[in-house]
């Protein structure tokens, strides 16, 4: 028997009471064959391919939801980094590419499309620069398009020229979407060691080592993990770890079932399953509350980094035991605006930007959905990015930064983004200048332990 009656009841409970869901099914699509010397021709090929390949994605997701009773929150697509696809077009502004992706997503009812991206960890191509320069206008002109730029890697070091540039791009994007609390920045991620099979936005893109098309799945379940720990009052850390691992195992099996079924119906290969505890603004769907269930008065209290380290590790161990296709990030996300427990911790003063940075050393991503005062300088934003890139580079892990400097607002004010993006209190930043540090430019070399072959 694949599942016992007790396990079936437990899984139903996870859906009905603890907000377990398939956070996203994400179809990865290669657009390498859509390159053309004419930008207009290239964009037509892009839309035609997306319509052809992903035309049944949303309906398939909805059918599976109805048949299996499993909620699938988002249906998404990720495409080849547009800096690669548009390179031969000769276009100076890549905003029309973002608009073409947005149009296709809107017509197919796709929630988000990722891949307005560039990979510049060791240097820029002309196309990379054109794409990055286009980001503010592209994100202001679209609703569903997400952008990412990989500026660092363990094997490549940190491209500090790119870090400096991205500080200015974040500021420009905030200005372009100022009337919506700089929501454009909520769709922009700066990466170190970006995974090429990530189903989660805003950092998803379809890597060049991936298949022509594949179906990746992102599963979440903070509420289910917290519920499991509620039965572990007074137990040791070893027993806590075991409870997390067993629950992650059950969640992963459910995700693999949905992923394989969706891939089969769509006639594409099943790619990876990303088991990440991705919170939402809803009460009961919070990573912060898991940390508190472990015994902390509030997320951000001393011990938070140790608690998050164990949580992330046990989630990965449980997932790997349940599936041979675990990939993406897999672990725990700590986005402030998307986690009501993190919001409460910031408001109470228990959680600061510095403590969040420390916690990113052991979680799956990095400084995610952090609202900053609108007058934060581009150099300060670049310096925050540089710190997070260094954590990823030295620890050989993925780190990412989504910073949102909200024009006209100051520390303690509230920024509202809506939907899964939620809203967040604006965090203060260190006011000591980093200008001269960022102005040096050049490249921070790869660490010694990167030289392995």
C-alpha positions as CSV (number, residue, x, y, z in Angstrom):
1,X,0.0,0.0,0.0
2,X,1.4,3.4,-1.1
3,X,-0.4,5.4,1.7
4,X,-1.9,4.2,4.9
5,X,-5.4,5.5,6.0
6,X,-3.7,7.4,8.8
7,X,-1.3,9.1,6.4
8,X,-4.2,10.1,4.1
9,X,-6.1,11.7,7.0
10,X,-2.9,13.5,8.1
11,X,-2.4,14.9,4.5
12,X,-6.0,16.0,4.3
13,X,-5.6,17.8,7.6
14,X,-2.5,19.6,6.2
15,X,-4.6,21.0,3.4
16,X,-7.8,21.9,5.4
17,X,-6.2,23.1,8.6
18,X,-2.6,24.0,8.0
19,X,-2.6,25.7,4.6
20,X,-0.4,23.1,2.8
21,X,-0.4,23.8,-0.9
22,X,1.5,23.4,-4.1
23,X,2.9,26.9,-4.3
24,X,3.6,26.7,-8.0
25,X,3.8,24.5,-11.0
26,X,6.3,26.2,-13.3
27,X,6.9,25.2,-16.9
28,X,10.4,25.9,-18.0
29,X,10.7,26.8,-21.7
30,X,13.8,27.2,-23.8
31,X,13.7,30.2,-26.1
32,X,17.1,29.7,-27.6
33,X,15.4,28.9,-31.0
34,X,13.5,32.2,-30.8
35,X,16.6,34.4,-31.4
36,X,16.5,36.5,-34.6
37,X,18.2,39.4,-36.1
38,X,15.0,41.4,-35.9
39,X,13.6,42.1,-32.4
40,X,10.0,42.1,-33.7
41,X,10.6,38.7,-35.3
42,X,12.2,37.3,-32.2
43,X,9.3,38.4,-30.0
44,X,6.7,36.9,-32.4
45,X,8.6,33.6,-32.2
46,X,8.6,33.9,-28.4
47,X,4.9,34.4,-28.1
48,X,4.1,31.7,-30.6
49,X,6.3,29.2,-28.7
50,X,4.8,30.1,-25.3
51,X,1.2,29.7,-26.7
52,X,2.1,26.4,-28.2
53,X,4.0,24.9,-25.3
54,X,2.2,26.4,-22.3
55,X,-1.3,26.8,-23.7
56,X,-2.7,24.0,-21.5
57,X,-0.7,24.7,-18.3
58,X,-3.4,26.6,-16.4
59,X,-6.2,24.3,-17.4
60,X,-4.1,21.2,-16.4
61,X,-3.3,22.8,-13.1
62,X,-7.0,23.5,-12.4
63,X,-8.0,20.0,-13.5
64,X,-5.5,18.5,-11.0
65,X,-6.8,20.8,-8.3
66,X,-10.3,19.6,-8.8
67,X,-9.5,15.9,-9.2
68,X,-7.0,15.6,-6.3
69,X,-8.3,18.3,-4.0
70,X,-4.8,19.8,-3.8
71,X,-4.6,23.6,-4.1
72,X,-2.1,24.9,-6.7
73,X,-1.6,28.5,-5.8
74,X,0.3,29.7,-8.9
75,X,0.8,28.5,-12.5
76,X,4.0,30.0,-13.9
77,X,6.5,29.8,-16.7
78,X,10.2,30.4,-16.7
79,X,12.1,31.1,-19.9
80,X,15.7,31.3,-21.1
81,X,17.4,34.5,-19.8
82,X,16.3,37.1,-22.3
83,X,19.8,38.6,-22.4
84,X,20.8,35.5,-24.3
85,X,17.7,35.4,-26.6
86,X,17.7,39.1,-27.5
87,X,21.5,39.4,-28.1
88,X,21.4,39.1,-31.9
89,X,18.4,41.4,-32.3
90,X,20.4,44.6,-32.2
91,X,17.7,46.3,-30.1
92,X,18.9,48.8,-27.6
93,X,15.9,48.6,-25.3
94,X,14.6,45.2,-24.2
95,X,11.4,46.5,-22.7
96,X,9.4,45.2,-25.6
97,X,10.6,41.6,-24.8
98,X,9.2,42.0,-21.3
99,X,5.9,43.3,-22.7
100,X,5.7,40.3,-25.1
101,X,6.2,37.9,-22.2
102,X,3.6,39.8,-20.2
103,X,1.1,39.7,-23.0
104,X,1.5,35.9,-23.5
105,X,1.2,35.4,-19.7
106,X,-1.9,37.5,-19.5
107,X,-3.6,35.7,-22.4
108,X,-2.9,32.3,-21.0
109,X,-3.8,33.4,-17.4
110,X,-0.3,32.6,-16.2
111,X,0.3,34.2,-12.8
112,X,4.0,35.1,-13.3
113,X,6.7,34.7,-16.0
114,X,10.4,34.6,-15.0
115,X,13.4,35.1,-17.2
116,X,13.9,38.7,-17.9
117,X,17.4,37.9,-16.7
118,X,21.1,38.2,-17.2
119,X,24.1,36.2,-15.8
120,X,27.0,38.5,-15.2
121,X,29.0,37.0,-12.3
122,X,32.2,37.2,-14.3
123,X,31.5,40.1,-16.7
124,X,29.0,41.7,-19.0
125,X,28.1,41.1,-22.6
126,X,26.6,44.1,-24.5
127,X,23.3,42.3,-24.3
128,X,23.6,41.9,-20.6
129,X,24.0,45.6,-20.2
130,X,21.1,46.4,-22.5
131,X,18.8,44.1,-20.5
132,X,19.9,45.4,-17.1
133,X,19.4,49.0,-18.3
134,X,15.9,48.0,-19.5
135,X,14.8,46.6,-16.1
136,X,13.2,49.7,-14.6
137,X,11.0,50.5,-17.6
138,X,10.3,46.8,-18.2
139,X,9.0,46.2,-14.7
140,X,7.1,49.4,-14.7
141,X,5.4,48.5,-18.0
142,X,4.4,44.9,-17.0
143,X,2.4,43.2,-14.3
144,X,3.5,39.5,-14.5
145,X,7.1,39.7,-15.6
146,X,9.9,39.0,-13.1
147,X,13.6,39.9,-13.5
148,X,16.8,38.5,-12.0
149,X,20.5,39.2,-12.3
150,X,23.2,36.8,-11.1
151,X,26.1,39.0,-10.1
152,X,28.2,36.5,-8.1
153,X,29.2,32.8,-7.9
154,X,31.5,30.7,-5.7
155,X,33.6,29.8,-8.8
156,X,33.5,33.3,-10.3
157,X,33.7,35.7,-7.4
158,X,31.6,38.9,-7.1
159,X,31.3,41.3,-10.1
160,X,31.3,44.5,-8.1
161,X,30.7,46.6,-11.2
162,X,27.4,44.7,-11.5
163,X,26.7,45.1,-7.8
164,X,27.2,48.8,-8.1
165,X,25.0,48.9,-11.2
166,X,22.2,46.9,-9.5
167,X,22.0,49.4,-6.6
168,X,21.2,52.1,-9.2
169,X,18.8,49.9,-11.1
170,X,16.9,49.0,-7.9
171,X,16.6,52.8,-7.1
172,X,15.4,53.5,-10.7
173,X,12.9,50.7,-10.6
174,X,11.5,52.1,-7.3
175,X,11.1,55.5,-8.8
176,X,9.3,54.1,-11.9
177,X,6.8,52.4,-9.7
178,X,6.7,54.9,-6.8
179,X,2.9,55.2,-6.9
180,X,2.5,51.5,-6.1
181,X,5.1,51.5,-3.2
182,X,7.9,50.5,-5.6
183,X,6.3,47.2,-6.4
184,X,8.6,46.9,-9.4
185,X,11.4,46.0,-7.0
186,X,9.3,43.2,-5.6
187,X,9.7,41.5,-9.0
188,X,13.5,42.0,-9.1
189,X,16.1,39.6,-7.6
190,X,19.9,39.9,-7.4
191,X,21.6,36.5,-7.1
192,X,24.7,34.7,-6.1
193,X,24.8,31.1,-7.4
194,X,21.4,31.3,-9.0
195,X,19.9,27.8,-9.5
196,X,18.8,27.1,-13.1
197,X,15.8,25.0,-12.2
198,X,14.1,27.2,-9.7
199,X,10.3,27.3,-9.8
200,X,9.9,30.2,-7.4
201,X,9.5,33.8,-8.4
202,X,10.9,36.4,-8.8
203,X,14.1,34.5,-9.5
204,X,13.0,31.8,-11.8
205,X,14.6,31.3,-15.2
206,X,15.2,28.3,-17.5
207,X,18.9,27.6,-17.5
208,X,20.9,26.7,-20.6
209,X,21.6,23.2,-19.2
210,X,17.9,22.4,-18.9
211,X,15.7,20.4,-21.3
212,X,13.8,22.0,-24.2
213,X,10.8,22.1,-21.8
214,X,10.1,20.7,-18.4
215,X,7.7,21.0,-15.5
216,X,9.1,22.0,-12.1
217,X,7.1,22.1,-8.9
218,X,7.4,24.3,-5.8
219,X,5.8,22.9,-2.6
220,X,5.3,24.8,0.6
221,X,4.0,23.9,4.1
222,X,5.0,26.1,7.0
223,X,1.7,25.5,8.7
224,X,2.1,21.7,8.5
225,X,5.6,21.9,10.0
226,X,4.4,24.1,12.8
227,X,1.4,21.8,13.6
228,X,3.8,18.8,13.8
229,X,6.0,20.7,16.3
230,X,3.0,21.5,18.5
231,X,3.1,17.9,19.5
232,X,6.7,18.1,20.6
233,X,6.4,20.2,23.7
234,X,9.4,19.6,26.0
235,X,11.1,17.3,23.6
236,X,14.8,17.4,22.7
237,X,16.2,18.9,19.5
238,X,16.8,15.4,18.1
239,X,13.1,14.7,18.5
240,X,12.2,18.0,17.0
241,X,14.5,17.4,14.0
242,X,12.9,14.0,13.4
243,X,9.4,15.5,13.5
244,X,10.3,18.1,10.9
245,X,12.0,15.5,8.7
246,X,9.0,13.2,8.7
247,X,6.6,16.0,7.9
248,X,8.8,17.2,5.0
249,X,8.9,13.7,3.7
250,X,5.0,13.5,3.5
251,X,4.8,17.0,1.9
252,X,7.4,16.1,-0.7
253,X,5.6,12.8,-1.7
254,X,2.5,14.8,-2.3
255,X,4.4,17.4,-4.4
256,X,6.0,14.7,-6.5
257,X,2.6,13.1,-7.2
258,X,1.3,16.4,-8.5
259,X,4.4,17.2,-10.5
260,X,4.6,13.9,-12.3
261,X,0.9,14.0,-13.1
262,X,1.0,17.5,-14.4
263,X,4.1,16.7,-16.5
264,X,2.5,13.6,-17.9
265,X,-0.7,15.4,-18.9
266,X,1.3,18.2,-20.5
267,X,3.6,15.8,-22.4
268,X,6.8,17.3,-21.0
269,X,9.5,15.8,-18.7
270,X,9.2,16.2,-14.9
271,X,12.1,18.4,-13.8
272,X,12.6,19.0,-10.1
273,X,10.6,19.4,-6.9
274,X,11.6,22.3,-4.8
275,X,10.5,21.7,-1.2
276,X,10.8,25.2,0.3
277,X,8.9,26.5,3.3
278,X,7.6,29.6,1.4
279,X,5.3,31.6,3.7
280,X,2.3,33.7,2.8
281,X,0.8,36.7,4.6
282,X,-2.0,34.5,5.9
283,X,-2.0,33.7,9.6
284,X,-0.9,30.1,10.1
285,X,1.5,30.0,7.1
286,X,4.6,31.5,8.7
287,X,8.2,30.3,9.0
288,X,8.7,32.8,11.9
289,X,6.0,30.9,13.9
290,X,7.9,27.6,13.4
291,X,10.9,29.2,15.1
292,X,8.7,30.4,17.9
293,X,7.2,26.9,18.3
294,X,10.8,25.7,18.9
295,X,11.0,27.8,22.0
296,X,11.9,31.4,20.9
297,X,9.7,34.2,22.2
298,X,10.0,35.8,18.8
299,X,11.8,35.3,15.5
300,X,14.9,37.4,15.7
301,X,15.6,36.4,19.3
302,X,19.1,35.0,20.1
303,X,18.9,31.4,18.9
304,X,17.0,32.2,15.7
305,X,19.9,31.4,13.4
306,X,20.4,28.0,15.1
307,X,16.7,27.2,14.9
308,X,16.5,28.2,11.2
309,X,19.6,26.1,10.4
310,X,18.1,23.0,11.9
311,X,14.8,23.7,10.2
312,X,16.4,24.2,6.7
313,X,18.5,21.1,7.1
314,X,15.7,18.8,8.2
315,X,13.4,20.0,5.5
316,X,16.1,19.1,2.9
317,X,16.8,15.7,4.5
318,X,13.1,14.8,4.5
319,X,12.6,15.9,1.0
320,X,15.6,14.0,-0.4
321,X,14.4,10.8,1.2
322,X,11.0,11.2,-0.5
323,X,12.2,12.1,-4.0
324,X,15.1,11.7,-6.3
325,X,14.3,15.0,-8.1
326,X,14.7,17.5,-5.3
327,X,16.2,20.8,-6.7
328,X,15.8,24.5,-6.9
329,X,16.3,26.1,-3.5
330,X,14.7,23.6,-1.1
331,X,14.7,24.7,2.5
332,X,13.2,27.8,4.2
333,X,12.4,31.3,2.9
334,X,12.3,34.3,5.2
335,X,10.6,37.1,3.2
336,X,9.5,39.8,5.6
337,X,6.4,41.0,3.6
338,X,5.2,37.5,2.9
339,X,5.3,36.2,6.5
340,X,3.0,37.6,9.2
341,X,5.2,36.3,12.0
342,X,8.3,38.1,10.5
343,X,6.2,41.2,10.2
344,X,5.2,41.0,13.9
345,X,8.8,40.4,14.9
346,X,10.0,43.5,13.0
347,X,7.2,45.6,14.5
348,X,8.1,44.4,18.0
349,X,11.7,45.3,17.5
350,X,12.9,41.7,17.9
351,X,14.0,41.4,14.2
352,X,16.4,43.8,12.5
353,X,18.1,43.9,9.1
354,X,21.3,42.8,10.6
355,X,19.7,39.8,12.3
356,X,18.0,38.9,9.0
357,X,21.4,39.0,7.3
358,X,22.8,36.6,9.9
359,X,19.9,34.2,9.4
360,X,20.5,34.1,5.6
361,X,23.7,32.3,6.3
362,X,21.7,29.1,7.0
363,X,18.4,29.5,5.1
364,X,17.7,28.8,1.4
365,X,17.7,32.3,-0.1
366,X,18.6,35.6,1.5
367,X,17.3,39.1,2.2
368,X,13.9,38.7,0.6
369,X,11.1,41.3,0.3
370,X,12.8,43.9,2.6
371,X,11.2,47.3,2.4
372,X,13.7,50.2,3.0
373,X,13.4,53.9,3.5
374,X,12.9,55.7,0.2
375,X,16.0,57.9,0.7
376,X,18.3,54.9,1.0
377,X,21.2,55.6,-1.4
378,X,22.1,53.4,-4.4
379,X,25.5,52.8,-2.8
380,X,24.0,51.5,0.4
381,X,21.7,49.2,-1.5
382,X,24.7,48.0,-3.5
383,X,26.6,47.4,-0.2
384,X,23.7,45.3,1.2
385,X,23.7,43.3,-2.0
386,X,27.5,42.8,-1.7
387,X,27.3,41.5,1.8
388,X,24.7,38.9,0.8
389,X,26.6,37.9,-2.3
390,X,29.7,37.3,-0.1
391,X,27.6,35.0,2.2
392,X,26.6,33.0,-0.8
393,X,30.0,32.9,-2.5
394,X,32.0,31.9,0.6
395,X,29.4,29.3,1.8
396,X,28.9,27.8,-1.7
397,X,25.1,28.4,-1.5
398,X,22.4,30.4,-3.2
399,X,21.7,33.8,-1.8
400,X,19.4,36.4,-3.2
401,X,18.4,40.0,-2.5
402,X,15.0,41.6,-3.0
403,X,15.2,45.1,-1.6
404,X,12.4,47.6,-2.0
405,X,13.3,51.3,-1.2
406,X,9.9,52.9,-1.1
407,X,9.9,56.5,-2.3
408,X,8.5,59.0,0.2
409,X,8.5,56.6,3.1
410,X,10.7,56.2,6.2
411,X,11.6,53.6,8.7
412,X,8.5,52.4,10.6
413,X,6.0,53.3,7.8
414,X,4.1,50.6,6.0
415,X,4.4,49.5,2.3
416,X,1.6,47.5,0.7
417,X,2.2,45.3,-2.3
418,X,-0.9,43.0,-2.3
419,X,-1.6,39.3,-3.0
420,X,1.1,36.8,-2.2
421,X,3.6,39.7,-2.0
422,X,1.8,41.1,1.1
423,X,3.0,44.2,2.8
424,X,5.9,45.1,5.2
425,X,7.0,47.6,7.8
426,X,10.0,49.6,6.5
427,X,13.2,48.7,8.1
428,X,15.9,51.2,9.0
429,X,19.4,50.8,7.5
430,X,22.8,51.6,8.8
431,X,23.5,55.3,7.9
432,X,27.3,55.0,7.8
433,X,28.4,55.5,4.2
434,X,29.6,52.7,1.9
435,X,30.1,55.0,-1.1
436,X,33.9,54.8,-1.4
437,X,33.7,51.0,-1.0
438,X,31.2,50.6,-3.8
439,X,33.0,53.1,-6.0
440,X,36.1,50.9,-6.2
441,X,34.4,48.6,-8.8
442,X,36.2,45.7,-10.3
443,X,36.0,42.1,-9.1
444,X,36.1,40.4,-5.7
445,X,38.0,37.1,-6.5
446,X,36.5,33.7,-5.9
447,X,37.4,32.2,-2.5
448,X,40.3,29.7,-2.1
449,X,38.0,26.7,-1.7
450,X,36.4,27.4,-5.1
451,X,39.4,25.9,-6.9
452,X,38.3,22.3,-7.1
453,X,38.3,20.2,-10.2
